[in-house]
């Protein structure tokens, strides 16, 4: 039997899943509340209670006989309750009303007094009222012998109830079921979040994936995006970028330089298994980090299905003749498609036109020749490709490139899908995994804070 490793639980992922599914929890609570209300309306009969209050006194009652009268009230109350629930009175009431008696009769003494409350609860307000009136009319017929020495006077006459007598019970149960529904939904969200087969922690990369950890890129807090990151994007040259974010790419740039010295890696493909894992953001910042080290870097946007590199370099004017597809199709020469961003000192070969049948295009001789020329002129050639789970473009390009970096976003893609893709890549070319958009809670200064970078 497979054991559950609770160490794999990521508190941040669990909390965020609850946050993003808060509307589901609220909806589950509403469904539980409304479901209980509907059940009570459909299956539980509403009841109405008509009541009256009578005073019981001994015949010849005087002030001096008060103690004696009150001492007998309990006995009288018990006798009344027995009489009112007897089959004899029930037969008299049914005969008087001309229909079966379905109400519930209750007799209760008011504290240590000679006052007695008599109530009838039934599914109909009119029926409860008529039953109580009939009881008051007919009970002397069965109590005149056993209680012949008492006088009964009406303090409050029977009334016709206008509202149900049991709404509080249904409301209470509805609230309980609403809370229970929200709680069950919360537990289910936590369970499925925990059981989701994704890479949740940094340690999961080495233990669950068929590739080594190359670098970690921490999540950038959305609060910081509001104050300036939105306009310039998540780029290292943005002065509002935190040190940890910048340091992550500086460390990866140093590592990549080491891989180049030891293995001669110059052209590197960057891809992921799914869309929205941040591979383009990673490759752009890695290129800037290498350029900051004084390396001559060119960034090639080979994601012809959905090009996005040009969006990060707004100072570079991209004309139709500068599009990478123009070179591949033979319409433009090498110098025309090779652009340069003077702010980041990164060269570009990119485009903004969407294309189809890209695997055949990227596997053609013109594209291969382009990569060969770039490898001669630059220290590093970084190539952005479509996600591996969407197209085979990355595998096609990787055949004539030196290495591949695989971007894995935290708690995003399925581990099985990642490994199925990675094992088909030449292990000699697989440089490692970039664990992206990482967020976690940590204990610091005796409080829990989220690690945002």
LUMVEX-449616 format. One record per residue (C-alpha): residue number from 1; residue in one letter; chain; x, z, y. Coordinates in steps of 0.25 Angstrom, whole numbers, m for minus. Layout:
> NUM	A	A	X	Z	Y
...
REM end
This chain:
> 1	X	A	0	0	0
> 2	X	A	5	m4	14
> 3	X	A	8	8	22
> 4	X	A	4	9	37
> 5	X	A	16	11	46
> 6	X	A	11	19	58
> 7	X	A	24	17	65
> 8	X	A	20	3	68
> 9	X	A	9	8	77
> 10	X	A	12	4	92
> 11	X	A	5	13	101
> 12	X	A	5	4	113
> 13	X	A	m2	m7	104
> 14	X	A	m12	2	99
> 15	X	A	m15	7	113
> 16	X	A	m16	m7	119
> 17	X	A	m25	m12	107
> 18	X	A	m34	m1	111
> 19	X	A	m33	m5	126
> 20	X	A	m36	m19	123
> 21	X	A	m47	m16	114
> 22	X	A	m54	m5	122
> 23	X	A	m66	m14	125
> 24	X	A	m68	m15	109
> 25	X	A	m67	0	108
> 26	X	A	m77	2	119
> 27	X	A	m86	m9	113
> 28	X	A	m85	m2	100
> 29	X	A	m90	11	106
> 30	X	A	m101	4	113
> 31	X	A	m105	m3	100
> 32	X	A	m105	11	93
> 33	X	A	m114	17	104
> 34	X	A	m124	5	105
> 35	X	A	m124	4	90
> 36	X	A	m128	19	88
> 37	X	A	m139	17	99
> 38	X	A	m144	5	92
> 39	X	A	m145	12	79
> 40	X	A	m153	23	85
> 41	X	A	m162	14	92
> 42	X	A	m164	5	80
> 43	X	A	m164	15	68
> 44	X	A	m165	29	74
> 45	X	A	m179	32	79
> 46	X	A	m180	38	93
> 47	X	A	m188	51	93
> 48	X	A	m197	57	104
> 49	X	A	m200	72	105
> 50	X	A	m212	79	111
> 51	X	A	m212	94	113
> 52	X	A	m220	105	118
> 53	X	A	m218	120	120
> 54	X	A	m227	131	116
> 55	X	A	m228	146	119
> 56	X	A	m231	155	107
> 57	X	A	m237	169	110
> 58	X	A	m244	179	102
> 59	X	A	m259	181	104
> 60	X	A	m262	192	114
> 61	X	A	m247	189	120
> 62	X	A	m243	199	131
> 63	X	A	m230	202	138
> 64	X	A	m228	214	129
> 65	X	A	m229	205	117
> 66	X	A	m218	196	122
> 67	X	A	m207	201	112
> 68	X	A	m217	200	100
> 69	X	A	m221	186	104
> 70	X	A	m207	181	106
> 71	X	A	m202	187	93
> 72	X	A	m213	180	85
> 73	X	A	m210	166	92
> 74	X	A	m199	163	82
> 75	X	A	m208	166	70
> 76	X	A	m219	157	77
> 77	X	A	m209	146	80
> 78	X	A	m206	146	65
> 79	X	A	m220	146	61
> 80	X	A	m223	135	71
> 81	X	A	m212	126	66
> 82	X	A	m217	128	51
> 83	X	A	m231	125	55
> 84	X	A	m227	113	63
> 85	X	A	m219	107	52
> 86	X	A	m230	110	42
> 87	X	A	m237	99	34
> 88	X	A	m250	105	38
> 89	X	A	m247	103	53
> 90	X	A	m242	89	50
> 91	X	A	m255	85	43
> 92	X	A	m263	90	55
> 93	X	A	m254	82	65
> 94	X	A	m255	69	57
> 95	X	A	m270	71	56
> 96	X	A	m271	73	71
> 97	X	A	m262	62	75
> 98	X	A	m267	52	64
> 99	X	A	m253	48	60
> 100	X	A	m241	54	52
> 101	X	A	m233	65	59
> 102	X	A	m218	60	61
> 103	X	A	m213	69	71
> 104	X	A	m203	80	70
> 105	X	A	m209	94	74
> 106	X	A	m199	104	80
> 107	X	A	m203	119	84
> 108	X	A	m193	127	92
> 109	X	A	m193	140	99
> 110	X	A	m188	141	113
> 111	X	A	m178	152	113
> 112	X	A	m183	166	112
> 113	X	A	m197	162	118
> 114	X	A	m210	160	113
> 115	X	A	m209	145	117
> 116	X	A	m209	135	106
> 117	X	A	m205	120	107
> 118	X	A	m213	110	98
> 119	X	A	m208	96	97
> 120	X	A	m211	83	90
> 121	X	A	m201	72	88
> 122	X	A	m206	58	84
> 123	X	A	m202	44	85
> 124	X	A	m213	42	95
> 125	X	A	m215	49	108
> 126	X	A	m230	48	107
> 127	X	A	m230	53	92
> 128	X	A	m221	65	95
> 129	X	A	m231	69	106
> 130	X	A	m244	67	98
> 131	X	A	m237	75	86
> 132	X	A	m234	86	95
> 133	X	A	m248	87	101
> 134	X	A	m254	86	87
> 135	X	A	m245	98	83
> 136	X	A	m249	106	94
> 137	X	A	m263	103	91
> 138	X	A	m263	106	76
> 139	X	A	m253	117	74
> 140	X	A	m263	128	77
> 141	X	A	m271	124	65
> 142	X	A	m259	128	56
> 143	X	A	m254	140	64
> 144	X	A	m267	147	67
> 145	X	A	m266	156	55
> 146	X	A	m251	159	55
> 147	X	A	m250	160	70
> 148	X	A	m263	165	74
> 149	X	A	m259	175	83
> 150	X	A	m251	166	93
> 151	X	A	m254	159	105
> 152	X	A	m247	145	108
> 153	X	A	m247	139	122
> 154	X	A	m241	126	126
> 155	X	A	m230	127	136
> 156	X	A	m226	112	137
> 157	X	A	m236	102	131
> 158	X	A	m231	91	122
> 159	X	A	m226	79	130
> 160	X	A	m224	64	127
> 161	X	A	m209	61	125
> 162	X	A	m204	49	133
> 163	X	A	m189	49	128
> 164	X	A	m183	50	115
> 165	X	A	m178	63	110
> 166	X	A	m166	59	102
> 167	X	A	m158	50	112
> 168	X	A	m146	59	113
> 169	X	A	m143	58	98
> 170	X	A	m142	43	98
> 171	X	A	m133	43	111
> 172	X	A	m124	54	105
> 173	X	A	m122	46	92
> 174	X	A	m121	33	100
> 175	X	A	m109	39	108
> 176	X	A	m103	44	95
> 177	X	A	m104	30	89
> 178	X	A	m99	24	101
> 179	X	A	m86	33	101
> 180	X	A	m85	31	86
> 181	X	A	m85	16	88
> 182	X	A	m75	16	99
> 183	X	A	m66	25	90
> 184	X	A	m67	16	78
> 185	X	A	m64	4	86
> 186	X	A	m52	11	92
> 187	X	A	m47	15	78
> 188	X	A	m49	1	73
> 189	X	A	m41	m5	85
> 190	X	A	m30	4	82
> 191	X	A	m30	1	67
> 192	X	A	m29	m14	69
> 193	X	A	m19	m12	80
> 194	X	A	m10	m4	71
> 195	X	A	m12	m14	59
> 196	X	A	m10	m26	67
> 197	X	A	2	m33	61
> 198	X	A	10	m36	74
> 199	X	A	23	m31	79
> 200	X	A	20	m18	87
> 201	X	A	33	m11	88
> 202	X	A	47	m15	90
> 203	X	A	51	m10	77
> 204	X	A	41	m19	70
> 205	X	A	49	m32	74
> 206	X	A	61	m28	64
> 207	X	A	51	m22	54
> 208	X	A	40	m32	54
> 209	X	A	46	m45	59
> 210	X	A	55	m55	52
> 211	X	A	64	m55	64
> 212	X	A	73	m46	72
> 213	X	A	70	m40	86
> 214	X	A	77	m48	96
> 215	X	A	71	m41	109
> 216	X	A	60	m33	115
> 217	X	A	51	m37	127
> 218	X	A	43	m26	132
> 219	X	A	29	m27	138
> 220	X	A	28	m29	154
> 221	X	A	18	m20	159
> 222	X	A	6	m27	166
> 223	X	A	6	m18	178
> 224	X	A	20	m24	181
> 225	X	A	15	m38	179
> 226	X	A	5	m35	190
> 227	X	A	15	m32	201
> 228	X	A	23	m45	199
> 229	X	A	26	m50	185
> 230	X	A	14	m59	185
> 231	X	A	19	m69	195
> 232	X	A	33	m70	189
> 233	X	A	30	m67	175
> 234	X	A	38	m59	165
> 235	X	A	51	m64	169
> 236	X	A	64	m57	170
> 237	X	A	67	m62	184
> 238	X	A	54	m54	188
> 239	X	A	59	m42	196
> 240	X	A	47	m34	191
> 241	X	A	51	m35	176
> 242	X	A	55	m22	170
> 243	X	A	69	m19	165
> 244	X	A	65	m18	151
> 245	X	A	58	m32	151
> 246	X	A	71	m38	157
> 247	X	A	80	m30	148
> 248	X	A	73	m35	136
> 249	X	A	76	m50	139
> 250	X	A	90	m46	143
> 251	X	A	93	m40	130
> 252	X	A	87	m52	123
> 253	X	A	96	m61	131
> 254	X	A	108	m54	127
> 255	X	A	104	m54	112
> 256	X	A	101	m69	113
> 257	X	A	115	m71	119
> 258	X	A	121	m63	107
> 259	X	A	113	m72	98
> 260	X	A	119	m84	104
> 261	X	A	133	m79	103
> 262	X	A	132	m75	88
> 263	X	A	123	m86	83
> 264	X	A	124	m97	94
> 265	X	A	109	m97	97
> 266	X	A	106	m105	110
> 267	X	A	92	m111	108
> 268	X	A	82	m100	105
> 269	X	A	67	m102	102
> 270	X	A	57	m91	107
> 271	X	A	44	m91	100
> 272	X	A	33	m81	95
> 273	X	A	22	m81	84
> 274	X	A	10	m81	94
> 275	X	A	7	m85	108
> 276	X	A	7	m74	119
> 277	X	A	19	m67	113
> 278	X	A	27	m69	125
> 279	X	A	38	m78	120
> 280	X	A	38	m87	133
> 281	X	A	40	m74	141
> 282	X	A	51	m70	132
> 283	X	A	59	m83	132
> 284	X	A	58	m85	147
> 285	X	A	64	m71	150
> 286	X	A	74	m72	139
> 287	X	A	79	m85	146
> 288	X	A	79	m78	159
> 289	X	A	87	m66	153
> 290	X	A	97	m76	147
> 291	X	A	98	m83	161
> 292	X	A	101	m69	167
> 293	X	A	113	m68	158
> 294	X	A	119	m80	163
> 295	X	A	114	m89	152
> 296	X	A	110	m103	153
> 297	X	A	96	m103	148
> 298	X	A	85	m114	146
> 299	X	A	71	m111	142
> 300	X	A	64	m122	134
> 301	X	A	48	m121	134
> 302	X	A	45	m127	120
> 303	X	A	31	m121	119
> 304	X	A	25	m135	122
> 305	X	A	11	m130	118
> 306	X	A	10	m120	129
> 307	X	A	22	m120	138
> 308	X	A	24	m108	147
> 309	X	A	39	m106	151
> 310	X	A	37	m114	164
> 311	X	A	27	m103	168
> 312	X	A	38	m93	169
> 313	X	A	47	m102	179
> 314	X	A	38	m105	191
> 315	X	A	50	m109	199
> 316	X	A	53	m121	190
> 317	X	A	45	m134	193
> 318	X	A	40	m140	180
> 319	X	A	37	m155	182
> 320	X	A	32	m164	171
> 321	X	A	45	m171	169
> 322	X	A	51	m157	167
> 323	X	A	42	m153	155
> 324	X	A	50	m152	142
> 325	X	A	40	m161	136
> 326	X	A	45	m172	145
> 327	X	A	59	m171	139
> 328	X	A	54	m170	125
> 329	X	A	46	m183	127
> 330	X	A	58	m190	133
> 331	X	A	52	m191	147
> 332	X	A	62	m182	154
> 333	X	A	76	m179	152
> 334	X	A	84	m166	150
> 335	X	A	87	m163	164
> 336	X	A	73	m165	169
> 337	X	A	66	m155	159
> 338	X	A	77	m144	161
> 339	X	A	73	m135	173
> 340	X	A	79	m123	178
> 341	X	A	74	m110	185
> 342	X	A	83	m105	195
> 343	X	A	77	m91	196
> 344	X	A	79	m87	181
> 345	X	A	90	m97	179
> 346	X	A	83	m102	166
> 347	X	A	82	m117	163
> 348	X	A	69	m122	158
> 349	X	A	64	m133	149
> 350	X	A	49	m132	149
> 351	X	A	35	m138	152
> 352	X	A	21	m135	155
> 353	X	A	14	m146	147
> 354	X	A	7	m142	134
> 355	X	A	10	m151	122
> 356	X	A	6	m153	107
> 357	X	A	13	m156	94
> 358	X	A	25	m148	100
> 359	X	A	32	m146	87
> 360	X	A	35	m161	86
> 361	X	A	39	m161	100
> 362	X	A	48	m149	99
> 363	X	A	54	m155	86
> 364	X	A	58	m168	92
> 365	X	A	72	m173	96
> 366	X	A	70	m172	111
> 367	X	A	66	m158	111
> 368	X	A	78	m155	101
> 369	X	A	87	m163	110
> 370	X	A	82	m154	122
> 371	X	A	86	m141	116
> 372	X	A	100	m147	112
> 373	X	A	102	m150	126
> 374	X	A	98	m137	131
> 375	X	A	107	m130	121
> 376	X	A	119	m137	127
> 377	X	A	116	m134	141
> 378	X	A	111	m119	140
> 379	X	A	115	m106	134
> 380	X	A	101	m103	129
> 381	X	A	89	m112	126
> 382	X	A	76	m103	124
> 383	X	A	65	m111	119
> 384	X	A	50	m106	120
> 385	X	A	41	m111	109
> 386	X	A	26	m110	105
> 387	X	A	23	m98	96
> 388	X	A	26	m100	82
> 389	X	A	12	m96	77
> 390	X	A	7	m108	86
> 391	X	A	16	m119	83
> 392	X	A	29	m122	75
> 393	X	A	36	m126	88
> 394	X	A	46	m114	88
> 395	X	A	50	m117	74
> 396	X	A	52	m132	77
> 397	X	A	61	m128	89
> 398	X	A	68	m117	82
> 399	X	A	74	m127	72
> 400	X	A	84	m133	82
> 401	X	A	86	m120	90
> 402	X	A	95	m108	88
> 403	X	A	86	m97	87
> 404	X	A	72	m91	89
> 405	X	A	66	m78	96
> 406	X	A	53	m74	91
> 407	X	A	44	m66	101
> 408	X	A	34	m56	96
> 409	X	A	24	m49	105
> 410	X	A	21	m35	102
> 411	X	A	9	m33	93
> 412	X	A	5	m47	94
> 413	X	A	8	m57	83
> 414	X	A	6	m54	68
> 415	X	A	19	m50	61
> 416	X	A	16	m58	49
> 417	X	A	14	m71	58
> 418	X	A	27	m68	65
> 419	X	A	35	m66	52
> 420	X	A	29	m78	46
> 421	X	A	34	m86	57
> 422	X	A	48	m79	58
> 423	X	A	51	m81	44
> 424	X	A	51	m96	45
> 425	X	A	61	m96	56
> 426	X	A	76	m97	53
> 427	X	A	81	m83	53
> 428	X	A	94	m88	59
> 429	X	A	87	m93	71
> 430	X	A	77	m81	72
> 431	X	A	84	m73	83
> 432	X	A	73	m62	83
> 433	X	A	60	m57	89
> 434	X	A	57	m53	103
> 435	X	A	47	m42	103
> 436	X	A	39	m45	116
> 437	X	A	29	m37	125
> 438	X	A	32	m24	118
> 439	X	A	24	m12	123
> 440	X	A	25	2	117
> 441	X	A	22	17	121
> 442	X	A	34	26	122
> 443	X	A	36	41	124
> 444	X	A	43	43	137
> 445	X	A	44	56	146
> 446	X	A	34	63	138
> 447	X	A	23	52	140
> 448	X	A	19	40	133
> 449	X	A	21	27	141
> 450	X	A	20	13	137
> 451	X	A	33	5	137
> 452	X	A	30	m6	147
> 453	X	A	41	m15	152
REM end
